[in-house]
Amino acid sequence: MNNGTIYLIKKELKEYPNKQFLFRPSRSYPEYPFKQYISKERNQVYEMVRECLMMMELDIPHLGSEEWNPLGDFISPGDTVLLKPNMVLHYNPSGCGTDCLYTNPSIVAAIVDYVWIALKGRGKIVIGDAPLQECDFEVLCNESGYNELVEFYRQRGIEIELLDFRNIKTYEASGLHYLQTEKKWDGIIVKLNEKSAFAELSPDRIKKLRITNYDPKILQKHHYGHVHEYNIAKPVLDADVIINIPKPKTHRKAGVTISLKNLVGINANKEFLPHHTLGSKNEGGDAYLFSNDLLRMANQVLDIKNELIHDNKMEIATLANKLYTKLLEEGCSATNEQYWEGSWYGNDTIWRTILDLNRILLYADKNGNLTDKKQRKIFIVGDMIVSGQKEGPLEPSPIYPGIIAMGDNPLNFDRAICSIMGFNYCDVPSLSSKMESNVLSIWNNQSIEIISNFELWNKKNIDIIVENSLEFQPTEGWKEKLRNRYREKIYKQLRESKTSVYIFGAGINGIYAKKELIKNGINVIAFCDNNTDLWGKEIIDGIKCISLNNTDKCIKYVVAVKEKYTKEITEQIINYGGEVVGIINKN
């Protein structure tokens, strides 16, 4: 293949099959290797994966027969094949469930079947990732169905492993990260040095590289002077073929996370991964925007806190955390600073880490030596049945594209998916010209084409796709750059109708929504809330809170509550006879 084309199947499917039917198709396809194990319920996810492979016109001579081997051009018998899902965390702090958080195993299972067909009984399959350090991998694998999936294939005699690539695991309590387990050092050090995207930076800038919640002294052991290195999980380098299975989401630091960003999970120790640079923009950093002595001191105390945690001096670290929190609050208040720790569109660090890891995946041999020759084949399967928007990647809110996407050009894949999400990929550093170095030159000259069953995107140019996009909402730190087409539509509709609104939700989300609406020229009549203690009280700027029953049904409503309650509140308003024009909330 390798022609830059992205293949995409879109269907009206808002959820995955039930857990007990995750792994089996509901029809006995001719090529399916385990015909006696068919699901009792329809598995649309499996159908979509198969339909997308057929759309790619792979192994045309055998299409529709028992000999159909769609991945045969990528995988040979005897290969080691790594399936790299996006596993992140075992729970969603936003309260919106895990379907929008990590790659669902129903997609992984369908791919495993076609990998096994291509291996023809000889070879090895590895499913692995390095999720967040506080992720409980066993809970994730048990509750999602990954463990059941692997056990099913093991019982069929397939050599398959499910691996946690992390060397260190922690748990969080009261703002501190405590060591949970630390296994024997595992992984291979890959030195990029002058070929790193960080090599062009000054020594002073390199000293300021940081990753949230980690001792900066450890990071500086791996990125200093002309040294830039990463600790790559050995199964990644052992693989002959990588099947990258990202869960496309918005991302606080990178803007979006798709296939290129998903490779952060091939690194076994997070302390090797620069995420932002200390200081404000005009100080040569990218942690935040405005220069301020209080914020500068907050950064210094944060470094001390992280060093104390690493040295297991938790009592002093607790005191340092309190001082850090106070300095941060006062510094943000004094400057009206909205950004912190590189979680905004000014981040000029994380794209370099992403580029380095993609270089390693392409060109590092099994011993971790960098070569000039591509070392392994790459195939991408995007899980967008349910995707994540707003405060991803750790606290996403669900959006339901109902999409499976495939390709073998990561740069084109990410640019196309970013456009479908509703963002101009030129505004995302990891997808823009900054990534057009020699590491991606094998893909760079390929034009982007989408072949889809959805007419609005099929073979259309990127500008048309963006205008007919899914309107993902970006994180707060990226809305100035990427735009929020969903909210823009709400504001435009209200301005054109010259109508005022009620805001349902009188807490911090309601106050946030009020400010956004007023800023966009929309009048707010009142707040309403289910909390009877708030009725009749002024919430902000003379605007009071009333009960829903005291509102005029002819006036539209904006819902502004925590994301996990939006569906419930929206239904309450509709049942009352009101019209919800949209949802505007901060968390």
Secondary structure, 3 states (H helix, E strand, C coil): CCCCEEEEEECCCCCCCCHHHCCCCCCCCCCCCCCCCCCCCCCHHHHHHHHHHHHCCCCHHHCCCCCCCCCCCCCCCCCEEEEEECCCCCCCCCCCCCCCCCCCHHHHHHHHHHHHHHHCCCCEEEEEECCCCCCCHHHHHHHHCHHHHHHHHHHCCCCEEEEECCCEEEEEECCEEEEEEECCCCCEEEECHHHCCCCCCCHHHHHCEECCCCCHHHHHHHEECCEEEEEECHHHHHCCEEEEECCCEEECCCEEECCCHHHHHHECCHHHCCCEECCEHHHCCCCECCCCHHHHHHHHHHHHHHHHHHCCCHHHHHHHHHHHHHHHHHHHHHHCCCCCCCCCCCCCCHHHHHHHHHHHHHHECCCCCECCCCCCEEEEEEEECCEEECCCCCCCEEECCCEEEEECCHHHHHHHHHHHHCCCHHHCHHHCHHHCCHHHHHHHCCCCEEEECCCCCCCCCHHHHHHCCCCCCCCHHHHHHHCCHHHHHHHHHHHHHCCCEEEECCCHHHHHHHHHHHHCCCCEEEEECCCHHHCCCEEECCEEEECHHHCCCCCEEEECCCHHHHHHHHHHHHHHCCCEEEECCCC
